[in-house]
Amino acid sequence: MAAERCGLAARAALLLALLLAAAAPARAQPGRSEPAPPASDAWIAVYAALAPGAAFGMSAPQTDRLMAHAEAETLCRAGPGGGSCRRMLEVGRGCAALVQGVRDLRPLRFGTAPPESLARLPVALVLAAEGAGREQAEGEALARCAARERGLLCRVVASGCVPG
């Protein structure tokens, strides 16, 4: 009889523990939630249209994070193909760069194409990167573009830094 009571008590304790666990609010699991942005005195936001759209927007450094996003999105939506603008990057420290990759489908020509002629080509890829300095951010974005698809002509279309 005593053994039955111990078995019943153990089952009751297990059932109670399961009920309490089910009723408890879910805890955030490490790696499952979006990380909070780092504390910063200024923000830069970068938005760009999905390819083949050429629209993009990069905010000037703003003390209000939401204002930085609003400015970048407004600039992007005003450009060609701006209806498909998406957030690409948010920077609270350091620098940001936006790169567009285009395919040159024109017949092969000798010499270097003037930069203004690249602006008329359809955008095939849009990438953003951040870095401690402008050169680092631009270099990282250009390297990602070149590694992503062979034969793309990659160009920096915007870059900026948060002061400080």
C-alpha positions as CSV (number, residue, x, y, z in Angstrom):
1,M,0.0,0.0,0.0
2,A,2.8,2.4,0.8
3,A,4.5,1.6,-2.5
4,E,1.2,2.4,-4.3
5,R,1.1,5.8,-2.5
6,C,4.7,6.6,-3.6
7,G,3.9,5.7,-7.2
8,L,0.7,7.8,-7.1
9,A,2.6,10.7,-5.5
10,A,5.3,10.5,-8.2
11,R,2.7,10.5,-11.0
12,A,0.9,13.4,-9.5
13,A,4.1,15.4,-9.1
14,L,5.0,14.7,-12.7
15,L,1.5,15.6,-13.9
16,L,1.6,18.9,-11.9
17,A,5.1,19.7,-13.4
18,L,3.8,19.1,-16.9
19,L,0.8,21.3,-16.3
20,L,2.8,24.1,-14.9
21,A,5.3,23.9,-17.8
22,A,2.5,24.1,-20.3
23,A,0.9,27.1,-18.6
24,A,4.1,29.1,-18.2
25,P,4.8,31.8,-20.7
26,A,7.1,30.8,-23.5
27,R,10.7,32.0,-22.9
28,A,12.8,33.4,-25.7
29,Q,15.3,30.8,-26.9
30,P,18.8,31.9,-27.7
31,G,19.3,32.4,-31.4
32,R,15.6,32.3,-32.1
33,S,14.6,36.0,-31.6
34,E,15.8,39.0,-33.6
35,P,18.7,40.7,-31.8
36,A,18.1,44.2,-30.5
37,P,19.9,46.9,-32.4
38,P,23.1,48.2,-30.7
39,A,22.8,51.5,-28.9
40,S,23.8,54.4,-31.2
41,D,23.6,58.1,-31.4
42,A,22.9,58.1,-35.1
43,W,21.6,55.6,-37.7
44,I,21.8,55.1,-41.5
45,A,19.2,53.0,-43.3
46,V,19.6,51.6,-46.8
47,Y,16.6,50.5,-49.0
48,A,16.7,49.2,-52.5
49,A,14.3,47.9,-55.1
50,L,14.4,44.3,-56.1
51,A,16.2,43.6,-59.4
52,P,15.6,44.7,-62.1
53,G,14.5,47.9,-60.4
54,A,17.3,50.5,-60.1
55,A,15.8,52.5,-57.2
56,F,17.6,52.9,-53.9
57,G,17.7,55.2,-50.9
58,M,20.2,55.8,-48.2
59,S,19.4,58.1,-45.4
60,A,21.7,60.7,-44.0
61,P,22.8,59.9,-40.5
62,Q,19.7,60.4,-38.2
63,T,19.5,60.5,-34.4
64,D,16.0,58.8,-34.7
65,R,16.3,55.3,-36.1
66,L,12.7,55.3,-37.5
67,M,13.4,58.6,-39.3
68,A,16.4,57.1,-40.9
69,H,14.2,54.3,-42.2
70,A,11.5,56.6,-43.4
71,E,14.0,58.8,-45.3
72,A,15.7,55.9,-47.0
73,E,12.4,54.2,-48.0
74,T,11.0,57.5,-49.3
75,L,14.1,58.1,-51.4
76,C,13.9,54.6,-52.8
77,R,10.2,54.7,-53.6
78,A,10.8,57.9,-55.6
79,G,13.2,56.1,-58.0
80,P,12.6,53.8,-61.0
81,G,11.1,50.5,-59.9
82,G,10.6,51.9,-56.4
83,G,7.4,50.0,-55.8
84,S,9.5,47.0,-54.7
85,C,11.8,48.7,-52.2
86,R,13.0,46.6,-49.3
87,R,15.2,47.2,-46.3
88,M,18.7,46.2,-47.1
89,L,20.7,47.3,-44.1
90,E,20.7,49.4,-40.9
91,V,23.9,50.8,-39.5
92,G,24.3,52.3,-36.0
93,R,28.1,52.3,-36.0
94,G,30.5,52.4,-39.0
95,C,29.7,52.7,-42.6
96,A,27.3,51.2,-45.2
97,A,27.6,50.6,-48.9
98,L,25.1,49.6,-51.6
99,V,26.2,47.9,-54.7
100,Q,24.3,47.1,-57.9
101,G,25.4,44.4,-60.3
102,V,24.5,44.8,-64.0
103,R,24.8,42.5,-67.0
104,D,26.4,44.1,-70.0
105,L,24.6,42.4,-72.8
106,R,25.9,44.8,-75.5
107,P,28.2,43.5,-78.1
108,L,31.8,43.3,-77.0
109,R,33.6,46.5,-77.3
110,F,37.2,47.4,-76.8
111,G,38.1,49.8,-74.0
112,T,36.3,50.7,-70.9
113,A,32.6,51.5,-70.8
114,P,31.9,55.0,-69.5
115,P,30.2,54.8,-66.0
116,E,27.1,56.6,-67.3
117,S,26.4,53.8,-69.8
118,L,26.2,51.3,-66.9
119,A,23.3,53.3,-65.4
120,R,21.1,52.3,-68.4
121,L,21.7,48.6,-68.0
122,P,19.2,46.4,-66.2
123,V,20.1,45.7,-62.5
124,A,20.6,41.9,-61.9
125,L,21.7,42.0,-58.3
126,V,21.6,44.4,-55.3
127,L,23.8,43.9,-52.2
128,A,24.6,46.0,-49.1
129,A,27.4,45.6,-46.7
130,E,28.8,47.4,-43.6
131,G,32.3,48.1,-42.4
132,A,34.3,50.1,-39.9
133,G,35.1,52.6,-42.7
134,R,33.7,53.6,-46.1
135,E,36.4,51.7,-48.0
136,Q,35.9,48.6,-46.0
137,A,32.1,48.7,-46.6
138,E,32.4,49.4,-50.3
139,G,35.1,46.7,-50.7
140,E,33.0,44.1,-48.9
141,A,29.9,44.9,-51.0
142,L,31.9,44.8,-54.2
143,A,33.5,41.5,-53.2
144,R,30.2,39.9,-52.5
145,C,28.8,41.1,-55.8
146,A,31.7,39.7,-57.8
147,A,31.6,36.4,-56.0
148,R,27.8,36.0,-56.4
149,E,27.6,35.8,-60.1
150,R,30.3,35.7,-62.7
151,G,30.3,38.3,-65.4
152,L,28.4,41.0,-63.5
153,L,29.6,44.6,-63.6
154,C,29.4,45.7,-60.0
155,R,29.3,49.4,-59.0
156,V,28.9,51.2,-55.7
157,V,25.7,53.4,-56.0
158,A,25.7,54.7,-52.4
159,S,27.8,54.7,-49.3
160,G,27.8,56.6,-46.1
161,C,29.1,56.6,-42.5
162,V,27.6,57.3,-39.1
163,P,29.8,60.0,-37.5
164,G,31.7,59.1,-34.4
